[in-house]
Amino acid sequence: MSQDDKLIDLNSERAKRVHDIKEKRLNEVRNAFEQAMPLGKPKKKSKSKPKKR
């Protein structure tokens, strides 16, 4: 049974590869989107006094 140690589960290896490919593509799309429409940093609200009426 020494061959069992060398067996590779092709389904799990394929799933990993497909996941890596999709993750790479997702990162590419995310980077392209951020370049096209950069997300502005949230502005900090200043603690100003309320307006007098």
N, C-alpha and C positions, 0 to 999 in steps of 0.2 A: 504493500500500500504506500510505498514511497512516492508513487506517481501522483497521489492525491494532493500532496503538498505543492506540486508544480502546476496543478490545474488552475485555469483562469476562468472566472465567471464572465463570459463574453457579454451577457446582458448588463451586468453592473458596470463593466468597463465602457460599454457603449453609452450607457446612461450618463456616466461621468463625462465622457467626451462631448456628448450632445449638450450637457449642462454647461460645460466650459465654453463651447462655441456660442451658445445663446448668451451667456454672461458677458463674453467679449463683445458681442454685437450690441448688447444693451449698454455697455459702457461707452462704446463708440457713439451710439445715438445720443446718450446722455451728454457726452462732451460736446457733440455738434450742437445740440439744443442749447447748452449753456453758452456757447460762443455766439449763437444767433440771438438768443434772448437771455442775457445774463440776469441772474436773480440778484436784485439789489439787497444790500444788507438792511435788515430792519432798522428803522430809525428809532433812536431812543427818545421817548417822550420826556420832555423837560418838565420838571415840577414847577410850574409857574403859578403865580397867585391868581385866584379867580378875578375876572373882570368886575370892576365896580360899575354899578348901574346908576 
